């Protein structure tokens, strides 16, 4: 029910904005099977299902256009260009939402399907990508819409307790770090810089102003 409501185009007041979510699905039978294999290898979960997610992870695409982002997420299998994470498994990277530079929101994966976007946390997290070549390219429209989307997710998914930027995911000692799980000792986390401290400050300030407070 939650997944269907957010995957369809809708308009709801959230964080002081009207949020419209347009479907752009990437899920397929093959992706689900590859995700199941990934989840079994890394989390000991023999399923592609995402149950009771606790964490939202904010990213930027490092791709400058929406079309480029869609093309990157579309294949079920990881392309050869992603050699730095190929050892982790065959399933392609995938997130639940993409936010374009003008603030338009697209849903890619249902909220009950695990994505591949943050090493050690995919089994407990919802991923939001923002279209930008670098963190400096992220817009105020994206910060506002991310705040609205996070606010809506918190309303609809009561298990959510944490919010981080991708660059913060391996910060030992932060509250979210207790969720980290990686069963393959050879699959080391990679260093990330997206979406950067400035964007997360802007996002958290908007959420605080709306009374939405999450652990990081």
HELIX and SHEET records of a PDB file:
HELIX    1   1 UNK A    2  UNK A    7  1                                   6    
HELIX    2   2 UNK A   29  UNK A   43  1                                  15    
HELIX    3   3 UNK A   66  UNK A   74  1                                   9    
HELIX    4   4 UNK A   83  UNK A   88  5                                   6    
HELIX    5   5 UNK A  122  UNK A  124  5                                   3    
HELIX    6   6 UNK A  135  UNK A  137  5                                   3    
HELIX    7   7 UNK A  140  UNK A  156  1                                  17    
HELIX    8   8 UNK A  166  UNK A  168  5                                   3    
HELIX    9   9 UNK A  175  UNK A  179  5                                   5    
HELIX   10  10 UNK A  197  UNK A  209  1                                  13    
SHEET    1   A 2 UNK A  12  UNK A  14  0                                        
SHEET    2   A 2 UNK A  17  UNK A  19 -1                                        
SHEET    1   B 6 UNK A  21  UNK A  23  0                                        
SHEET    2   B 6 UNK A 105  UNK A 107  1                                        
SHEET    3   B 6 UNK A  97  UNK A  99 -1                                        
SHEET    4   B 6 UNK A 125  UNK A 130  1                                        
SHEET    5   B 6 UNK A  55  UNK A  60  1                                        
SHEET    6   B 6 UNK A 162  UNK A 165  1                                        
END                                                                             
